[in-house]
Amino acid sequence: MFQNSRDVVLCMIMALALCGSVFASNALSEEFQKAPIVLEASDVLPAELIQGPNYVVRATVISDGLVNTYDLDTNYGPLKVESTALLLKRIGELKALAQIEQLEKTDVYMSAFKQVAAGPLKTAQGLVQDPSGTVSNVASGIGQLFSNVGSAVTSGASSGNLASSALGQASYKRQYAAELGVDPYTSYEPLQKALGELAWTAAAGGLTVKAAFMAIPGGAGIAIGVMGTADTARGLLSDKTPAELAGINQSSLAGMGVSDASIQAFMQNTTFDPYEQTLLVSALAGMTGVRDRGIYIDRAATVFTEPQAVFLRTRAQLISLYNDKTQSAKSFVAADGIPLLLTNNGKIIAIFPLDYIAWTQNFASKTTAISAAIKQIPGISGKELWVTGKVHPLARKALEAGGWKVEEKAREKLAGS
């Protein structure tokens, strides 16, 4: 039915974004925009994100009318990233790499590294960096299937990882990743390699996280790609193994009233690495009293690419922030299979990390089924569409004609940043 994973991403996001009415205006239909749409990075990104010490975002950005695709030049090779949600994660990882490289130049690191080099276990370093060959096989491009590197690298399950487990390398890796605000199970190979080497040096050379970041001017960085992450979730990611996280997440979902079948389908979807899985579950768990959270889990269980997983994790965090801010959420509802939020006063709230909504024919054609589904929900008093990016005037006009209140820059409004 779908030619490739990008078709699935587009279909999913279009359906997620639209949730609108059938628009009868011939004038609007004659003004359809055609994708791809060429944008300028300076128009869609804050200046501080466009360039860093080890990367630059190219000036030209391509939009399909819903999400942007970015090209980056980095010290580790060119990088293509689909969606701003995933871009924020990658930029956070690039900033973490810069900090690790800065740490490697310090006296405390060199002292620890010399102990490693002189130690009897130095020959096992290659096994610690990539014990199962998982890291080198990770596909980080857009539309590629996401591989779960976390369990093999940190669980100690493989025979080649016994030395690193004995030294506590897995624990150090999680601790450093938590301090840097990045995913220890990331598919981005340069960071995987750097974290592995850092954790090996820390474990075998006695380099504590506190001592390491005291040596770096300014200390550890901030996770720019993760908003609204509770301290409890950060602690879990630092302290727990992937197997322990899986057990905690499963129990948390059961506590929300999610069915066993839904829990198993989601937990078995390895597109969500332990980090992304924990953040998504934590965001939903924070919505105490909101009914039918299993609807969101059912949707998450169906995705199979990294951009989709990051999109849905980010979306869950945005929805949780909305609930924290308004305390108005009653339940999740499904409109043609798409999870939406229903408030206590009967409003449908559709919140999505979409970058640039254009009034394309595909955008308009997807409104019919979603509109019909919403009309079947009794007692609806209004509809709001919140997006993290911008809405073209033609799209705004059409959406408002269909009864939608449109809010841009949802991240800033909900997170207060």
N, C-alpha and C positions, 0 to 999 in steps of 0.2 A: 504493500500500500504506500509506504514511504520509500523514497529512493535512498536516503541516507539520514544520518543522525541530525544533520542540520535542518532537514525538513521537519523532523519531529520537534526540534527545539522551536522552530518558527511556528509550527502549528500549535504547540503548547502555549507559547507566549502570546500569540495572537488571541487565542481563546481566553487566556488569562486576562489580557488587557481590555478586551472589548466590552463584554458583558452589557451591551447596549441595546438600543431599540432599532427597529427597522425604520430607516429614514426615507421618506417618500419624495424628498426634494430633488427634482431633476437638475436643478442648478448645482447642487452639491455633487451629484454623481458626475457632472461634466468637469468638475475641478479636481478629479483624482490626481494625486501625485504619483510619480513612478519611482520605484526603487530599482537600483540602489541610489541613495542620496549621499552626496559628498558634503561633509561638514569639516569645520576647522577645530583642531584640538583645543585651541585657545577659547573657543566658544562653548565647549561642553565640559571642560575640566578646569578646576582651580589651578592657578599658575604654579602653586607649590607642588602639584602632582605631575606636571608635564616633564620635569627634568629632575634627576637626582644625581648622586655622586657616581653611580654606575649604570645609568640608563637615561634615555630620552624617548619620549613619545613623539612619533612622527607627526608632522603638522596635519596631514590629511587623514580624516576618520570617515569610514564608510558605515552608513546606517541602512538597515533593511526596512526602516519605517517603525521599528520598535526597539531594537537593540543595536548598539554600536560595535564595530570591530576595530580594534586598535592594533597598530604595528609599532613595536618598540625596537630600538637598537640598544643592546646591553653589552656589558663587558664579557658576557658569556654567550653571545651570539644573538641573532634576531629572534624576536618573540612576537607571535600573533595571539591576541586575546579577544575572545568574544564576550561582550557585555561589560559594563562598568563594574558590576558586582564582582566579577572575576578579576578585572583589572585592579581593583582595590586590594584584593588578596595578593596578587602578584607584586604590586608595588610595595606592599608591606614586607613581602619576602625579599625583594631586592634591597630594601632598606636594612633588613636583618643581615643580609649578606655583607653589606658595607660595614656594619658594626662588627661582625665576626672578623672580617679582614683587618679592621682597626685593632681588635683585641689581639690578633695574632702577632702584631708588631710590639706588644707591650712586654715588659720584663717578666711579669708574672706568668704570662703564657709561655714565653721562651724557657723559663725555668722549669715549668711543668713538662714542656715538650722534651727537654733534655733528659728528664727522668724516664719518659716513655722510650726514647731512643736508646737509652742505656739498659732498659729493662729486658727480662727474659721473654716477655710476651710480645715484643715488637713485631715478630713475624706474623702474628695473627691480625695485624691491623687491617689488611685487606678484607678479611672475613667480617670484621666489625663494621667496616664501612658499607659493605653490601653482602651480607651473609648468604643470601639466597639468589643473588643476581636480579633482585626485583627492581632496584633503583634504575639500573641501566635500561630496563625494558619499559619504563613508564613513558606513556605517550602524553605530552603536555600540550599538544596542539588543539585547536578548536575542532569539535566534532569527533574527537577520538575517544574510544572507550577508556574510562578511568580505571586504573588498577590500584588495588588496595595494597600499599607498600607497608602499612603500619604494623600489621601483626608479625610479618616476617622479620622486620627490623628490630622490634622491641620486645616481642613476647618471649624470646629465648627458646622457641620451639625447635629451631633447626640445630643440627649438631654443630654447624660452623659458628653458631652464636653462643656457645657455651662459655668461651673465654670472656666475651663482652658481658654476658650476664653475671659471671662471677665478679667482674670488676665494677658492676653497677652502671655499665655504659648506657643501658636502656633508660634507666632512671635519670641519669644526667642529661640525656638527649631530651627527654620530656621537660625537665626543669629549665634547660636553656631555651627551648622553644617557647615555653610559657612566659619566661622573662622577656623574650624578644617579641612576644605576641604573635607567633606564627604557628602554623600547623606542622607538628612533628612528623606527620604522615603524608606531607605534601607530595604531589606528583612532579613538582618542579625540581628537576634533577640537580642543578647547581646548589640549591639549598639543602637537598638531601645529603649530598656529598659533604658540604661544609659542616652541617650539624653532626654527621657521623664522625668526622675527624675531630671536631671540637669535643664531642662527648667521650671519644676514646682518650684524648689528651687529659680531659678533666678526671675521668675515672682512674686511669693508670698513673697520672701525675699529681693527683690530689688538688686539682684546681676547682675550688668551690665557685658556685654561681655568684655569691656575694663578692668574693675577691675578684672575680673576673670583671664584673661590671663596675666595681669601684675603680678599676684601672682605666676604664674608658671614659673620657670626658663626656659628661651628659648622661651617663648610665645607659640603661636599656631603652629601646624604642617603644612606640605605641602601636598597637594593632589597628591600623587605619581601616582595615577591611572588615572589622568585626565590631558592630555596635550593640549596645545593650546586653553585653555578656556579663551575667552575674558572677560575683566572686566565687560562688560555689562551683560554677562550671569551670572556671579557670583552675580552681584547686583540684577538681577531678582530673582534668587533662594533664596536670603536672604530676599527680600522685598515683594515678591508677593505670594499670596495664590495659591493653585493648580488651582482653577477656573480661577484666573487672568492669570496664566501662560498658561493655555489652550487657552484662548482668544488671548494672544500675539502670541503664536506659530501658531495658525490657521491663524492669519492675516499675519504673516511672510511668511508662506507657500504660501498663496494667492499672496503675493507680488513677489514671485519667479516664478509665473506663473503655479503653481501646480493646477491641476484640482480640482473642488469641490469634485468629487467622490473619488479621491486619498486622499485628505485632510481628508475627513470623515472616510475613511477606516483606515488611520493611527491614527487619533485622538481617534478612538474608540478601538484601540488595547491597552489594559491596561497592556500588558507585559512591555511596556515602562512606568515606573513611571514618575512623573512630572520632576524629576531631569534628568533622562536619555533622556526623550523626548526633554527637553529644550536644553541640550547639543548637541544632534544630529541636531536639527533644527538650532541652533546657528552656528554650523560648516558649514552647507550648506548655510545659509544666508550670511556667510562671503565670499562666492565664487561669488562675484558680477559679473554679466555678463556671467556666465557659464550657458549654456542652458540645458534644459531638466533635471533639478534636480528632477523632479517628478518621473523619473525612479528609483532613489534611494529610494524615499518615498514609491513607490509601492512595492519595495522589503521589506522594513522595516515593512510594514503593514501586511506581511504574517507570521512573526515570532511569537512564542508563549512560549519561555522559556527565562529565565534570561541570560544564557550564550549567546544565540543568540542576545538578545537586546544589551548587553554590547559589543559583537563582532561588531555589526553594528554601534553602537555609536562610538566606538574606531576607526573603519575603516573610518567613516565620518570625524573624527578629523584628521586622518593621511592624507586623501585626501585633506582636507582643508589646512593642513600644506604644502603639496606638491605644491598646487596652490600658496600659499603665497610665497614660496621659488622660484618658477620658473615663475610665472605669465604666464603660457603657456596653461592652460586648456581652451578648447573651449566648450565642452559639455559632458554630460554623454551619453553613448550608451549602449544598452542592447545586450549582446551576449548570446543567449540561456537563456534569463531571468536574466542574471547576470549583474549588473551595473558596467561598466568600464569607465575610463576617456579617452577622445579623446583630444589630444593637437592640437594647431593651425597648427603644422607642420605634422600632420597626424599620430602621434604615439599613440598606445594604451598603457595606463598606468594602470596596475593592482596592487593595493596596498592593502595588507591584514595583519591583526595582527595574522599571523600564527607562530607557535612556532618551529616546526621541520619538514621540508618536506623530507620525505623518498620516494624512488622510489618503491612504492608498485603497485600491479596489479590494485587495485582500482584507485590509482592516475592516472595510465596510461590509464585505460579504460574510464575515464571521459574526456579525451582530445579530443575525436573525435567530439562530438556534439559542443563543444565550439569552436574548430578550424574551423569547417564548418561555424559557425555563424560569426566568425570574418572575414572569407574570403568573406562574402557577403557584408561587409562594404567597400565602395569604397574609394580609396585614402590612404590606410594604408601604412605608410612608415617604421614602425618598431614597436616592442613590448618590453615592459619592465615589469618585475615582481618584485615588492618590497615586502619583508616580514620582519616582526619585529624580527624573530628568525633566525635559521640557515637552510641551505639547504645541504642535504647529497650529496657527490660528484657524486653518480650515478644519483640522481635527477637533479643536475646541468648539468651534461653531456647531459642528455636527453632533458632538457629544452633548452639548448643552441643549440643542434642539431635541435630543432624545431624553431630556430630563435629568441629565447627570450634572452634579456639581463637580468641577475639576480642580484638583489641587496639585501643583507642581512642587518640586524640591521637598518631597516627603521626608527624606532623611534629616535634613536640617530642621524642619518643623517638628518632627517627632523626637529626635535625639537632642535637639537644642544646640547643635554644633554648626 
